[in-house]
Amino acid sequence: MKSSSTIAITIALLTTVSAGPLAYGACQAGCASIVMACYSAAGFTWGATAGATAPASIIACNAAFGKCSAVCAAIALGAPTP
């Protein structure tokens, strides 16, 4: 009896799947749509390089995108799936 419960617990633990990559991808897609809207509102195209001459609005968009991406990594990569 003891070994069957140990086996059941082991199987339950082995089948636990982390949805990290899927949740992370969905979260990053949300971040990307937000930064695209931010760039469009500022009158720029996301992905075009402005380098050191980037205006403050674009720098703010990039900073927001970085924060959003960091939150995605912190939350989504450790999220388990039932």
N, CA, C and O atoms as a GROMACS GRO file, in nm:
protein
  328
    1MET      N    1   0.082  -0.119   0.000
    1MET     CA    2   0.000   0.000   0.000
    1MET      C    3   0.086   0.126   0.000
    1MET      O    4   0.056   0.224  -0.067
    2LYS      N    5   0.193   0.120   0.076
    2LYS     CA    6   0.280   0.236   0.086
    2LYS      C    7   0.348   0.265  -0.047
    2LYS      O    8   0.361   0.382  -0.086
    3SER      N    9   0.391   0.162  -0.117
    3SER     CA   10   0.459   0.184  -0.244
    3SER      C   11   0.364   0.237  -0.350
    3SER      O   12   0.406   0.314  -0.436
    4SER      N   13   0.237   0.198  -0.347
    4SER     CA   14   0.143   0.249  -0.447
    4SER      C   15   0.115   0.397  -0.426
    4SER      O   16   0.099   0.471  -0.523
    5SER      N   17   0.110   0.442  -0.302
    5SER     CA   18   0.089   0.585  -0.278
    5SER      C   19   0.214   0.664  -0.316
    5SER      O   20   0.204   0.776  -0.365
    6THR      N   21   0.331   0.605  -0.295
    6THR     CA   22   0.455   0.670  -0.335
    6THR      C   23   0.462   0.682  -0.487
    6THR      O   24   0.504   0.785  -0.540
    7ILE      N   25   0.421   0.578  -0.555
    7ILE     CA   26   0.419   0.582  -0.702
    7ILE      C   27   0.319   0.685  -0.751
    7ILE      O   28   0.348   0.760  -0.844
    8ALA      N   29   0.202   0.691  -0.690
    8ALA     CA   30   0.100   0.788  -0.731
    8ALA      C   31   0.150   0.931  -0.711
    8ALA      O   32   0.129   1.016  -0.797
    9ILE      N   33   0.215   0.956  -0.600
    9ILE     CA   34   0.268   1.090  -0.574
    9ILE      C   35   0.379   1.123  -0.673
    9ILE      O   36   0.386   1.235  -0.723
   10THR      N   37   0.465   1.027  -0.702
   10THR     CA   38   0.574   1.049  -0.798
   10THR      C   39   0.519   1.080  -0.936
   10THR      O   40   0.567   1.171  -1.003
   11ILE      N   41   0.419   1.005  -0.979
   11ILE     CA   42   0.357   1.029  -1.110
   11ILE      C   43   0.292   1.167  -1.113
   11ILE      O   44   0.302   1.238  -1.212
   12ALA      N   45   0.224   1.203  -1.005
   12ALA     CA   46   0.160   1.335  -1.000
   12ALA      C   47   0.263   1.446  -1.011
   12ALA      O   48   0.239   1.547  -1.077
   13LEU      N   49   0.376   1.429  -0.946
   13LEU     CA   50   0.480   1.532  -0.952
   13LEU      C   51   0.549   1.535  -1.088
   13LEU      O   52   0.589   1.642  -1.134
   14LEU      N   53   0.562   1.421  -1.151
   14LEU     CA   54   0.627   1.417  -1.281
   14LEU      C   55   0.541   1.475  -1.392
   14LEU      O   56   0.593   1.524  -1.492
   15THR      N   57   0.410   1.470  -1.376
   15THR     CA   58   0.322   1.519  -1.481
   15THR      C   59   0.288   1.667  -1.466
   15THR      O   60   0.219   1.723  -1.551
   16THR      N   61   0.337   1.730  -1.360
   16THR     CA   62   0.314   1.873  -1.346
   16THR      C   63   0.394   1.946  -1.453
   16THR      O   64   0.515   1.929  -1.464
   17VAL      N   65   0.326   2.025  -1.530
   17VAL     CA   66   0.388   2.095  -1.642
   17VAL      C   67   0.389   2.244  -1.614
   17VAL      O   68   0.291   2.299  -1.563
   18SER      N   69   0.497   2.306  -1.647
   18SER     CA   70   0.505   2.451  -1.632
   18SER      C   71   0.470   2.516  -1.765
   18SER      O   72   0.526   2.481  -1.869
   19ALA      N   73   0.376   2.609  -1.762
   19ALA     CA   74   0.333   2.676  -1.885
   19ALA      C   75   0.418   2.798  -1.914
   19ALA      O   76   0.377   2.887  -1.988
   20GLY      N   77   0.534   2.801  -1.856
   20GLY     CA   78   0.620   2.916  -1.871
   20GLY      C   79   0.636   2.968  -2.012
   20GLY      O   80   0.606   3.085  -2.037
   21PRO      N   81   0.681   2.886  -2.105
   21PRO     CA   82   0.704   2.939  -2.240
   21PRO      C   83   0.576   2.990  -2.308
   21PRO      O   84   0.581   3.092  -2.377
   22LEU      N   85   0.465   2.923  -2.289
   22LEU     CA   86   0.340   2.968  -2.350
   22LEU      C   87   0.291   3.098  -2.286
   22LEU      O   88   0.253   3.192  -2.356
   23ALA      N   89   0.291   3.101  -2.154
   23ALA     CA   90   0.247   3.221  -2.085
   23ALA      C   91   0.342   3.338  -2.113
   23ALA      O   92   0.298   3.452  -2.130
   24TYR      N   93   0.470   3.308  -2.118
   24TYR     CA   94   0.569   3.411  -2.145
   24TYR      C   95   0.550   3.469  -2.285
   24TYR      O   96   0.558   3.590  -2.304
   25GLY      N   97   0.525   3.383  -2.382
   25GLY     CA   98   0.501   3.429  -2.520
   25GLY      C   99   0.378   3.516  -2.530
   25GLY      O  100   0.380   3.619  -2.599
   26ALA      N  101   0.270   3.477  -2.462
   26ALA     CA  102   0.148   3.557  -2.464
   26ALA      C  103   0.171   3.692  -2.397
   26ALA      O  104   0.123   3.795  -2.444
   27CYS      N  105   0.244   3.691  -2.288
   27CYS     CA  106   0.273   3.816  -2.217
   27CYS      C  107   0.360   3.907  -2.303
   27CYS      O  108   0.336   4.028  -2.310
   28GLN      N  109   0.461   3.852  -2.368
   28GLN     CA  110   0.548   3.932  -2.454
   28GLN      C  111   0.471   3.989  -2.573
   28GLN      O  112   0.499   4.100  -2.618
   29ALA      N  113   0.375   3.913  -2.625
   29ALA     CA  114   0.292   3.965  -2.734
   29ALA      C  115   0.213   4.086  -2.686
   29ALA      O  116   0.197   4.183  -2.760
   30GLY      N  117   0.164   4.081  -2.564
   30GLY     CA  118   0.094   4.196  -2.506
   30GLY      C  119   0.186   4.316  -2.491
   30GLY      O  120   0.148   4.429  -2.521
   31CYS      N  121   0.307   4.291  -2.443
   31CYS     CA  122   0.405   4.399  -2.430
   31CYS      C  123   0.437   4.461  -2.566
   31CYS      O  124   0.447   4.583  -2.579
   32ALA      N  125   0.451   4.376  -2.667
   32ALA     CA  126   0.484   4.425  -2.801
   32ALA      C  127   0.371   4.510  -2.858
   32ALA      O  128   0.396   4.611  -2.922
   33SER      N  129   0.246   4.469  -2.833
   33SER     CA  130   0.135   4.550  -2.885
   33SER      C  131   0.128   4.685  -2.815
   33SER      O  132   0.092   4.786  -2.876
   34ILE      N  133   0.161   4.687  -2.688
   34ILE     CA  134   0.161   4.814  -2.614
   34ILE      C  135   0.271   4.906  -2.664
   34ILE      O  136   0.248   5.026  -2.684
   35VAL      N  137   0.391   4.852  -2.685
   35VAL     CA  138   0.501   4.937  -2.731
   35VAL      C  139   0.476   4.984  -2.874
   35VAL      O  140   0.516   5.095  -2.910
   36MET      N  141   0.410   4.904  -2.955
   36MET     CA  142   0.377   4.949  -3.091
   36MET      C  143   0.278   5.065  -3.086
   36MET      O  144   0.290   5.160  -3.162
   37ALA      N  145   0.180   5.057  -2.996
   37ALA     CA  146   0.085   5.167  -2.980
   37ALA      C  147   0.156   5.292  -2.929
   37ALA      O  148   0.124   5.403  -2.971
   38CYS      N  149   0.250   5.273  -2.838
   38CYS     CA  150   0.326   5.386  -2.784
   38CYS      C  151   0.408   5.454  -2.894
   38CYS      O  152   0.408   5.577  -2.904
   39TYR      N  153   0.475   5.376  -2.976
   39TYR     CA  154   0.553   5.431  -3.087
   39TYR      C  155   0.462   5.502  -3.187
   39TYR      O  156   0.494   5.612  -3.233
   40SER      N  157   0.349   5.441  -3.219
   40SER     CA  158   0.256   5.502  -3.315
   40SER      C  159   0.203   5.635  -3.262
   40SER      O  160   0.192   5.732  -3.337
   41ALA      N  161   0.172   5.640  -3.133
   41ALA     CA  162   0.123   5.764  -3.073
   41ALA      C  163   0.230   5.873  -3.078
   41ALA      O  164   0.198   5.992  -3.088
   42ALA      N  165   0.356   5.832  -3.071
   42ALA     CA  166   0.466   5.929  -3.078
   42ALA      C  167   0.502   5.964  -3.222
   42ALA      O  168   0.582   6.054  -3.246
   43GLY      N  169   0.443   5.891  -3.318
   43GLY     CA  170   0.469   5.920  -3.459
   43GLY      C  171   0.591   5.850  -3.516
   43GLY      O  172   0.650   5.896  -3.614
   44PHE      N  173   0.630   5.739  -3.455
   44PHE     CA  174   0.748   5.666  -3.500
   44PHE      C  175   0.711   5.522  -3.533
   44PHE      O  176   0.600   5.477  -3.504
   45THR      N  177   0.804   5.450  -3.593
   45THR     CA  178   0.785   5.310  -3.626
   45THR      C  179   0.871   5.226  -3.533
   45THR      O  180   0.991   5.249  -3.519
   46TRP      N  181   0.807   5.127  -3.469
   46TRP     CA  182   0.880   5.040  -3.378
   46TRP      C  183   0.974   4.953  -3.459
   46TRP      O  184   0.934   4.895  -3.559
   47GLY      N  185   1.097   4.942  -3.417
   47GLY     CA  186   1.196   4.862  -3.486
   47GLY      C  187   1.295   4.946  -3.564
   47GLY      O  188   1.404   4.899  -3.598
   48ALA      N  189   1.259   5.070  -3.593
   48ALA     CA  190   1.352   5.161  -3.661
   48ALA      C  191   1.452   5.212  -3.558
   48ALA      O  192   1.414   5.246  -3.446
   49THR      N  193   1.577   5.216  -3.595
   49THR     CA  194   1.679   5.259  -3.499
   49THR      C  195   1.698   5.410  -3.505
   49THR      O  196   1.712   5.469  -3.613
   50ALA      N  197   1.698   5.471  -3.389
   50ALA     CA  198   1.723   5.614  -3.379
   50ALA      C  199   1.852   5.640  -3.303
   50ALA      O  200   1.907   5.750  -3.306
   51GLY      N  201   1.901   5.538  -3.234
   51GLY     CA  202   2.027   5.549  -3.161
   51GLY      C  203   2.022   5.653  -3.052
   51GLY      O  204   1.922   5.665  -2.980
   52ALA      N  205   2.129   5.728  -3.040
   52ALA     CA  206   2.141   5.829  -2.935
   52ALA      C  207   2.052   5.950  -2.961
   52ALA      O  208   2.032   6.032  -2.872
   53THR      N  209   2.000   5.962  -3.082
   53THR     CA  210   1.916   6.078  -3.115
   53THR      C  211   1.768   6.052  -3.091
   53THR      O  212   1.684   6.132  -3.132
   54ALA      N  213   1.735   5.943  -3.025
   54ALA     CA  214   1.595   5.910  -2.999
   54ALA      C  215   1.532   6.014  -2.907
   54ALA      O  216   1.593   6.054  -2.807
   55PRO      N  217   1.411   6.060  -2.940
   55PRO     CA  218   1.344   6.157  -2.854
   55PRO      C  219   1.300   6.094  -2.722
   55PRO      O  220   1.297   5.971  -2.708
   56ALA      N  221   1.268   6.179  -2.627
   56ALA     CA  222   1.229   6.132  -2.493
   56ALA      C  223   1.108   6.040  -2.497
   56ALA      O  224   1.098   5.947  -2.417
   57SER      N  225   1.014   6.065  -2.589
   57SER     CA  226   0.895   5.980  -2.597
   57SER      C  227   0.931   5.836  -2.634
   57SER      O  228   0.872   5.742  -2.582
   58ILE      N  229   1.026   5.819  -2.723
   58ILE     CA  230   1.069   5.686  -2.764
   58ILE      C  231   1.148   5.618  -2.652
   58ILE      O  232   1.135   5.497  -2.631
   59ILE      N  233   1.228   5.694  -2.582
   59ILE     CA  234   1.301   5.638  -2.468
   59ILE      C  235   1.203   5.592  -2.361
   59ILE      O  236   1.224   5.488  -2.298
   60ALA      N  237   1.096   5.668  -2.340
   60ALA     CA  238   0.993   5.627  -2.244
   60ALA      C  239   0.923   5.500  -2.290
   60ALA      O  240   0.894   5.412  -2.208
   61CYS      N  241   0.894   5.489  -2.420
   61CYS     CA  242   0.833   5.367  -2.474
   61CYS      C  243   0.924   5.247  -2.451
   61CYS      O  244   0.879   5.140  -2.410
   62ASN      N  245   1.053   5.265  -2.478
   62ASN     CA  246   1.149   5.156  -2.460
   62ASN      C  247   1.160   5.115  -2.313
   62ASN      O  248   1.170   4.997  -2.282
   63ALA      N  249   1.158   5.213  -2.224
   63ALA     CA  250   1.166   5.183  -2.081
   63ALA      C  251   1.043   5.106  -2.035
   63ALA      O  252   1.053   5.011  -1.958
   64ALA      N  253   0.926   5.147  -2.084
   64ALA     CA  254   0.802   5.076  -2.049
   64ALA      C  255   0.805   4.933  -2.103
   64ALA      O  256   0.759   4.840  -2.036
   65PHE      N  257   0.857   4.916  -2.224
   65PHE     CA  258   0.867   4.783  -2.283
   65PHE      C  259   0.962   4.695  -2.202
   65PHE      O  260   0.934   4.577  -2.180
   66GLY      N  261   1.071   4.751  -2.157
   66GLY     CA  262   1.165   4.676  -2.074
   66GLY      C  263   1.104   4.632  -1.943
   66GLY      O  264   1.124   4.519  -1.898
   67LYS      N  265   1.028   4.723  -1.880
   67LYS     CA  266   0.962   4.688  -1.754
   67LYS      C  267   0.856   4.581  -1.775
   67LYS      O  268   0.844   4.488  -1.696
   68CYS      N  269   0.780   4.593  -1.884
   68CYS     CA  270   0.677   4.494  -1.915
   68CYS      C  271   0.741   4.357  -1.939
   68CYS      O  272   0.691   4.256  -1.890
   69SER      N  273   0.850   4.354  -2.012
   69SER     CA  274   0.920   4.228  -2.040
   69SER      C  275   0.974   4.166  -1.911
   69SER      O  276   0.970   4.044  -1.894
   70ALA      N  277   1.025   4.249  -1.822
   70ALA     CA  278   1.077   4.198  -1.695
   70ALA      C  279   0.966   4.138  -1.610
   70ALA      O  280   0.986   4.035  -1.546
   71VAL      N  281   0.850   4.202  -1.610
   71VAL     CA  282   0.736   4.148  -1.535
   71VAL      C  283   0.692   4.016  -1.595
   71VAL      O  284   0.658   3.922  -1.522
   72CYS      N  285   0.692   4.007  -1.727
   72CYS     CA  286   0.657   3.880  -1.794
   72CYS      C  287   0.751   3.769  -1.749
   72CYS      O  288   0.707   3.659  -1.717
   73ALA      N  289   0.879   3.798  -1.747
   73ALA     CA  290   0.977   3.696  -1.708
   73ALA      C  291   0.958   3.655  -1.563
   73ALA      O  292   0.968   3.537  -1.529
   74ALA      N  293   0.931   3.752  -1.477
   74ALA     CA  294   0.917   3.722  -1.335
   74ALA      C  295   0.790   3.641  -1.305
   74ALA      O  296   0.791   3.553  -1.219
   75ILE      N  297   0.683   3.672  -1.376
   75ILE     CA  298   0.555   3.608  -1.346
   75ILE      C  299   0.532   3.482  -1.430
   75ILE      O  300   0.500   3.377  -1.375
   76ALA      N  301   0.548   3.493  -1.559
   76ALA     CA  302   0.504   3.385  -1.649
   76ALA      C  303   0.597   3.265  -1.650
   76ALA      O  304   0.550   3.153  -1.667
   77LEU      N  305   0.725   3.284  -1.635
   77LEU     CA  306   0.817   3.170  -1.648
   77LEU      C  307   0.809   3.073  -1.531
   77LEU      O  308   0.856   2.960  -1.542
   78GLY      N  309   0.751   3.115  -1.422
   78GLY     CA  310   0.737   3.025  -1.308
   78GLY      C  311   0.595   2.978  -1.285
   78GLY      O  312   0.567   2.912  -1.185
   79ALA      N  313   0.505   3.012  -1.376
   79ALA     CA  314   0.363   2.979  -1.356
   79ALA      C  315   0.334   2.834  -1.394
   79ALA      O  316   0.357   2.795  -1.509
   80PRO      N  317   0.285   2.754  -1.301
   80PRO     CA  318   0.251   2.616  -1.334
   80PRO      C  319   0.116   2.605  -1.404
   80PRO      O  320   0.032   2.694  -1.394
   81THR      N  321   0.097   2.497  -1.475
   81THR     CA  322  -0.029   2.470  -1.543
   81THR      C  323  -0.096   2.350  -1.476
   81THR      O  324  -0.028   2.254  -1.441
   82PRO      N  325  -0.226   2.356  -1.459
   82PRO     CA  326  -0.293   2.241  -1.397
   82PRO      C  327  -0.287   2.118  -1.485
   82PRO      O  328  -0.339   2.013  -1.448
   0.00000   0.00000   0.00000
